[in-house]
């Protein structure tokens, strides 16, 4: 998993870059099941960014 890799950064610059990538992955790429439920009991894969209407691609 991507989150485990941040602990192996040797320098602070790399650590910051890996944390930024982890946050980006979590919010813009990974779909969350709880956000995917529709009122009519169907599922539409959504990321937190889609749910918050920060982005509209998807």
DSSP file (Angstrom, degrees, kcal/mol; ACC not computed):
  #  RESIDUE AA STRUCTURE BP1 BP2  ACC     N-H-->O    O-->H-N    N-H-->O    O-->H-N    TCO  KAPPA ALPHA  PHI   PSI    X-CA   Y-CA   Z-CA
    1    1 A X    >>        0   0    0      0, 0.0     4,-0.7     0, 0.0     3,-0.5   0.000 360.0 360.0 360.0 152.5    0.0    0.0    0.0
    2    2 A X  T 34  +     0   0    0      1,-0.2     4,-0.4     2,-0.2     3,-0.4   0.809 360.0  61.6 -67.1 -32.6    1.1    3.5   -0.7
    3    3 A X  T >4 S+     0   0    0      1,-0.2     3,-0.7     2,-0.2     4,-0.3   0.795  97.1  57.6 -70.3 -28.8    0.8    4.8    2.9
    4    4 A X  G X4 S+     0   0    0     -3,-0.5     3,-1.3     1,-0.2    -1,-0.2   0.838  96.3  65.1 -69.0 -32.4    3.4    2.3    4.3
    5    5 A X  G >< S+     0   0    0     -4,-0.7     3,-1.5    -3,-0.4    -1,-0.2   0.700  83.9  73.6 -67.4 -21.0    6.1    3.6    1.9
    6    6 A X  G X  S+     0   0    0     -3,-0.7     3,-1.0    -4,-0.4    -1,-0.3   0.739  86.7  64.1 -68.6 -20.1    6.2    7.1    3.5
    7    7 A X  G <  S+     0   0    0     -3,-1.3    -1,-0.3    -4,-0.3    -2,-0.2   0.607  94.6  60.7 -77.7 -10.5    8.0    5.8    6.6
    8    8 A X  G <  S+     0   0    0     -3,-1.5     2,-0.3    -4,-0.2    -1,-0.2   0.215  71.1 126.5-102.6  14.7   11.0    4.8    4.5
    9    9 A X    <   -     0   0    0     -3,-1.0     3,-0.0     1,-0.1    -3,-0.0  -0.575  44.6-160.9 -74.0 132.0   11.9    8.4    3.3
   10   10 A X  S    S+     0   0    0     -2,-0.3     2,-0.3     1,-0.1    -1,-0.1   0.794  72.5  37.9 -84.7 -30.2   15.5    9.2    4.0
   11   11 A X  S  > S-     0   0    0      1,-0.1     4,-2.1     0, 0.0     3,-0.2  -0.878  80.8-120.3-124.2 155.8   15.1   13.0    3.7
   12   12 A X  H  > S+     0   0    0     -2,-0.3     4,-2.5     1,-0.2     5,-0.2   0.836 111.5  59.0 -63.3 -34.1   12.4   15.4    4.7
   13   13 A X  H  > S+     0   0    0      1,-0.2     4,-1.8     2,-0.2    -1,-0.2   0.919 109.1  43.7 -61.6 -43.8   11.9   16.6    1.0
   14   14 A X  H  > S+     0   0    0     -3,-0.2     4,-2.4     2,-0.2    -2,-0.2   0.868 111.0  55.2 -69.7 -36.5   11.1   13.0   -0.1
   15   15 A X  H  X S+     0   0    0     -4,-2.1     4,-2.4     1,-0.2    -2,-0.2   0.931 108.1  48.5 -61.0 -45.8    8.9   12.5    2.9
   16   16 A X  H  X S+     0   0    0     -4,-2.5     4,-2.2     1,-0.2    -1,-0.2   0.886 111.3  50.3 -61.7 -39.7    6.8   15.6    2.0
   17   17 A X  H  X S+     0   0    0     -4,-1.8     4,-2.1     2,-0.2    -1,-0.2   0.899 111.4  47.9 -66.1 -40.5    6.5   14.4   -1.6
   18   18 A X  H  X S+     0   0    0     -4,-2.4     4,-2.0     2,-0.2    -2,-0.2   0.873 111.0  50.5 -70.2 -36.1    5.4   11.0   -0.5
   19   19 A X  H  X S+     0   0    0     -4,-2.4     4,-2.4     2,-0.2    -2,-0.2   0.918 110.0  51.1 -65.8 -42.1    2.8   12.4    1.9
   20   20 A X  H  X S+     0   0    0     -4,-2.2     4,-2.4     1,-0.2    -2,-0.2   0.908 110.5  48.5 -61.2 -42.5    1.5   14.7   -0.9
   21   21 A X  H  X S+     0   0    0     -4,-2.1     4,-2.6     2,-0.2    -1,-0.2   0.879 110.5  51.9 -64.7 -37.5    1.1   11.7   -3.2
   22   22 A X  H  X S+     0   0    0     -4,-2.0     4,-2.3     2,-0.2    -2,-0.2   0.915 111.0  46.6 -65.9 -42.4   -0.6    9.7   -0.5
   23   23 A X  H  X S+     0   0    0     -4,-2.4     4,-2.2     2,-0.2     5,-0.2   0.906 113.2  49.9 -65.3 -41.7   -3.1   12.5    0.1
   24   24 A X  H  X>S+     0   0    0     -4,-2.4     4,-2.7    -5,-0.2     5,-0.6   0.931 111.6  48.2 -61.4 -46.5   -3.7   13.0   -3.6
   25   25 A X  I  X>S+     0   0    0     -4,-2.6     5,-2.6     1,-0.2     4,-1.4   0.917 112.8  48.5 -60.3 -44.9   -4.3    9.2   -4.1
   26   26 A X  I  <5S+     0   0    0     -4,-2.3    22,-0.5     1,-0.2    -1,-0.2   0.882 121.4  33.4 -64.8 -40.2   -6.7    9.1   -1.1
   27   27 A X  I  <5S+     0   0    0     -4,-2.2    22,-2.1    -5,-0.2    23,-0.3   0.779 130.5  25.6 -90.9 -28.7   -8.8   12.1   -2.2
   28   28 A X  I  <5S+     0   0    0     -4,-2.7    -3,-0.2    -5,-0.2    -2,-0.1   0.655 128.7  26.7-113.9 -19.2   -8.7   11.9   -6.1
   29   29 A X  I  <<S+     0   0    0     -4,-1.4     2,-0.4    -5,-0.6    -3,-0.2   0.801  98.0  77.2-113.9 -45.1   -8.1    8.3   -7.1
   30   30 A X  S   <S-     0   0    0     -5,-2.6    18,-0.4     1,-0.0     2,-0.3  -0.565  70.0-142.4 -78.0 122.9   -9.4    5.9   -4.5
   31   31 A X        -     0   0    0     -2,-0.4     2,-0.4    16,-0.1    16,-0.3  -0.621  11.1-143.0 -83.6 145.7  -13.2    5.4   -4.5
   32   32 A X    >>  -     0   0    0     14,-2.4     4,-0.6    -2,-0.3     3,-0.5  -0.917   6.3-143.3-113.4 132.0  -14.9    5.0   -1.1
   33   33 A X  G >4 S+     0   0    0     -2,-0.4     3,-1.0     1,-0.2     4,-0.4   0.864  98.9  56.4 -62.7 -38.8  -17.8    2.7   -0.6
   34   34 A X  G 34 S+     0   0    0      1,-0.3     3,-0.5     2,-0.2    -1,-0.2   0.818 109.4  47.0 -67.1 -28.8  -19.7    4.9    1.8
   35   35 A X  G <4 S+     0   0    0     -3,-0.5    -1,-0.3    11,-0.2    -2,-0.2   0.566 101.5  68.6 -85.4  -9.3  -19.7    7.8   -0.7
   36   36 A X  S << S+     0   0    0     -3,-1.0     8,-2.4    -4,-0.6     2,-0.3   0.540  71.8 108.0 -89.2  -7.7  -20.8    5.5   -3.6
   37   37 A X  B     -A   43   0A   0     -3,-0.5     2,-0.3    -4,-0.4     6,-0.2  -0.540  52.7-158.8 -77.5 134.2  -24.3    4.9   -2.3
   38   38 A X    >   -     0   0    0      4,-2.3     3,-1.6    -2,-0.3    -2,-0.1  -0.724  30.4-111.3-104.3 158.5  -27.2    6.6   -4.2
   39   39 A X  T 3  S+     0   0    0      1,-0.3    -1,-0.1    -2,-0.3    -2,-0.0   0.787 117.1  58.8 -60.3 -26.8  -30.7    7.2   -2.8
   40   40 A X  T 3  S-     0   0    0      2,-0.1    -1,-0.3     1,-0.0     3,-0.1   0.127 121.7-104.8 -92.3  23.1  -32.2    4.6   -5.2
   41   41 A X  S <  S+     0   0    0     -3,-1.6     2,-0.2     1,-0.2    -2,-0.1   0.598  83.6 121.2  68.5  15.2  -29.9    1.8   -3.7
   42   42 A X        -     0   0    0      2,-0.0    -4,-2.3    -6,-0.0     2,-0.4  -0.559  58.1-124.0 -97.8 171.3  -27.5    1.8   -6.7
   43   43 A X  B     -A   37   0A   0     -6,-0.2     2,-0.4    -2,-0.2    -6,-0.2  -0.962  22.3-179.4-122.8 134.5  -23.8    2.4   -6.5
   44   44 A X        -     0   0    0     -8,-2.4     2,-0.1    -2,-0.4    -2,-0.0  -0.983  36.9-117.6-126.7 117.0  -21.7    5.0   -8.4
   45   45 A X        +     0   0    0     -2,-0.4     2,-0.4   -14,-0.1   -12,-0.1  -0.336  43.8 176.2 -58.6 126.3  -18.0    4.9   -7.6
   46   46 A X        -     0   0    0    -14,-0.4   -14,-2.4    -2,-0.1     2,-0.2  -0.984  23.6-150.2-134.8 144.0  -17.0    8.3   -6.0
   47   47 A X     >  -     0   0    0     -2,-0.4     4,-2.3   -16,-0.3     5,-0.2  -0.648  38.7-104.7 -98.0 164.7  -13.9    9.8   -4.6
   48   48 A X  H  > S+     0   0    0    -22,-0.5     4,-2.1   -18,-0.4     6,-0.2   0.856 122.9  55.2 -58.6 -33.2  -14.0   12.4   -1.8
   49   49 A X  H  4>S+     0   0    0    -22,-2.1     5,-2.5     2,-0.2     6,-1.1   0.887 108.9  46.5 -68.1 -37.9  -13.1   15.0   -4.4
   50   50 A X  H >45S+     0   0    0    -23,-0.3     3,-1.0     3,-0.2    -2,-0.2   0.908 112.2  50.9 -67.4 -40.9  -16.1   14.0   -6.6
   51   51 A X  H 3<5S+     0   0    0     -4,-2.3    -2,-0.2     1,-0.3    -1,-0.2   0.865 111.8  46.3 -65.2 -36.9  -18.4   14.0   -3.6
   52   52 A X  T 3<5S-     0   0    0     -4,-2.1    -1,-0.3    -5,-0.2    -2,-0.2   0.428 112.4-121.8 -84.9   1.4  -17.3   17.5   -2.6
   53   53 A X  T < 5S+     0   0    0     -3,-1.0    -3,-0.2    -4,-0.2    -2,-0.1   0.813  73.6 130.9  60.2  34.2  -17.6   18.7   -6.2
   54   54 A X  S   <S+     0   0    0     -5,-2.5     2,-0.3     1,-0.2    -4,-0.2   0.825  79.5  19.2 -77.5 -35.2  -14.0   19.8   -6.4
   55   55 A X        -     0   0    0     -6,-1.1    -1,-0.2     2,-0.1    -2,-0.2  -0.923  60.7-161.8-130.5 156.5  -13.7   17.9   -9.7
   56   56 A X        +     0   0    0     -2,-0.3     2,-0.3    -3,-0.1    -1,-0.1   0.338  54.1 111.8-122.4   6.2  -16.3   16.7  -12.1
   57   57 A X              0   0    0      1,-0.2    -2,-0.1     0, 0.0    -7,-0.0  -0.604 360.0 360.0 -79.7 140.9  -14.5   14.0  -14.1
   58   58 A X              0   0    0     -2,-0.3    -1,-0.2   -12,-0.1   -13,-0.1   0.378 360.0 360.0 143.4 360.0  -15.7   10.5  -13.5
